[in-house]
Amino acid sequence: MTSTGVLTGEERHGAALAALGSSPATLRRFLDGYTPVAAWEAIAAGRHRADPDRRYRHKATSDTLDAVAALCARTDIAVRVLGCPGYPGALAADHQAPAVLFVRGDVDVLEGRPRVALVGTRAATPYGLGVAAELGRDLASAGVVVVSGLARGIDAAAHAGVLGAEAGAPPVGVVGTSLDTPAQGARATLHAAVAARGALLSEVPPGGPSARWWFAVRNRVMAALAHVVVVVECHHRGGSLHTVDAAEQRGVTVAAVPGSVRSPASAGSNRLIADGAVLVRDAQDVLTAIELAIASDSGIAPPGRRGAHGRRVAGAAARPALSAVARRVRRAIDHDPATLESIVKRCGLAIGEVSLALEQLAEAGLAVGVLGWWSRPR
C-alpha cells in the first residue's frame, strides 16, 4: 500500500485547494499555469485570475492548510496533484483529468496494464451480478485491471469477482465520496480489500461533503482510465450511460452484455448493442476488444488468455493499430453476415470509408468477407 508519510509542499497545497469547495473545472483553472503553492498564495492574496470575485479568498488560510494535511495523515490518504510526481500517467493526459486525487492503496497499479471499466445498475438481477463477478474474476486472472465505482449492484459484484481470483491484476475503485466517509457492512469490507490489493481514488477531499453530482462526475474518471468500458446491466436511463457518454467522447471502446428483452435491467445495455457497442458474452470478448485498443501502445502489456483447459496463454500477437473508422465499422458488424450497404447504413459513413475499413479488419483477422457479405469471425 502506498505510504502517505508527510505531504510535500505541493501535495499539501493541492489538497487544501481541493478543500476550498470549487468544482473540478475551477480547480483545474486554479492550477493552470500555477504550481499548487503559487495558486494558493494567489487565491489568498485575492489576485488569482480564476477567482476574480475573490470568492475563495476567505477560505485560503493557514488553518485550512493544516487541517486538511492533518486529516489526510490521520486517515491514511495520499495526495496526487496533476503535473507533479506520483500522479497516475494513465490519467494525466485526459482533458478533464482531476487536478487533485486522493488515494488509498497503490495508484501505480494502473501503470503498464490493460484496464477495463465494468459498470452497471445498482438494481441488478441475479443474472447481472453473476456475469459481473465472472467477468471481474476472469479479467483480473488475465492481467487486466478492473476499474469500477464500488456502488452496490454490478460495480460491487465486479470487484468481488476480482478479489475472488486466485492471482491476477489488482482492482481500482473510483468513488464519489471522500475516502474517509465510513462505509457500512459488506461495503466497508469491500472498500478495505480493494485498497489493500489495489487502489481507491476520489476527487473529494477528506472531510468533504457528499453530493449526488459527484457520482456522475467521477464516471468520466473511470472512462478516462479504461481501454474498454463494459456495461453489464443498465436500465433505459441508467447512470452507467454517463460513463458511456464519457467513453465515447474519448474514443474509448464501449461494450455491453446482452440480457433478456423482458428485463428492464438490460434495456439500456441491449440498446447499446443495437447501436453498435461490442457484444460481450464472456471475458474472451473483452480481451479481444482490449487487444484492439492497446495494439498501438507498446507501454501496455497484452492481457493473457485462458486456453481450452483453463491454462494461461500469451496474449494475441500485436496487430497494426486500427483507425477510428475501422473501430467504428467493427462495432457495426456481428456474427450474422451483412451486406456492405447494410453496414454503411449502420455506421453512417461513406461507402468508400467503410469498404477500406472492412479490408483493414479482414487483414487483422477481425472480419470475414464472403461474396459481399461481412461478419465477425467465429
Stockholm file with secondary structure:
# STOCKHOLM 1.0

chainA/1-378         MTSTGVLTGEERHGAALAALGSSPATLRRFLDGYTPVAAWEAIAAGRHRADPDRRYRHKATSDTLDAVAALCARTDIAVRVLGCPGYPGALAADHQAPAVLFVRGDVDVLEGRPRVALVGTRAATPYGLGVAAELGRDLASAGVVVVSGLARGIDAAAHAGVLGAEAGAPPVGVVGTSLDTPAQGARATLHAAVAARGALLSEVPPGGPSARWWFAVRNRVMAALAHVVVVVECHHRGGSLHTVDAAEQRGVTVAAVPGSVRSPASAGSNRLIADGAVLVRDAQDVLTAIELAIASDSGIAPPGRRGAHGRRVAGAAARPALSAVARRVRRAIDHDPATLESIVKRCGLAIGEVSLALEQLAEAGLAVGVLGWWSRPR
#=GR chainA/1-378 SS CCCCCSCCHHHHHHHHHHTTCCCHHHHHHHHTTSCHHHHHHHHHTTCCTTCTTCTTGGGCSHHHHHHHHHHHHHTTCEEEETTSTTSCHHHHTSTTCCSEEEEEECGGGGTTSCEEEEECCSSCCHHHHHHHHHHHHHHHHTTCEEEECCCTTHHHHHHHHHHHSSSCCCCEEECSSCTTSCCCHHHHHHHHHHHHHSEEEESSCTTCCCCHHHHHHHHHHHHHHCSEEEESSCCTTCTHHHHHHHHHHTTCEEEECCCCTTCGGGHHHHHHHHTTCEECSSHHHHHHHHHHHTTTCTTSCCCCEECTTSCEECCCCCCCCCCHHHHHHHHHCCSSCEEHHHHHHHHTCCHHHHHHHHHHHHHTTSCEEETTEEECCC
#=GC SS_cons         CCCCCSCCHHHHHHHHHHTTCCCHHHHHHHHTTSCHHHHHHHHHTTCCTTCTTCTTGGGCSHHHHHHHHHHHHHTTCEEEETTSTTSCHHHHTSTTCCSEEEEEECGGGGTTSCEEEEECCSSCCHHHHHHHHHHHHHHHHTTCEEEECCCTTHHHHHHHHHHHSSSCCCCEEECSSCTTSCCCHHHHHHHHHHHHHSEEEESSCTTCCCCHHHHHHHHHHHHHHCSEEEESSCCTTCTHHHHHHHHHHTTCEEEECCCCTTCGGGHHHHHHHHTTCEECSSHHHHHHHHHHHTTTCTTSCCCCEECTTSCEECCCCCCCCCCHHHHHHHHHCCSSCEEHHHHHHHHTCCHHHHHHHHHHHHHTTSCEEETTEEECCC
//
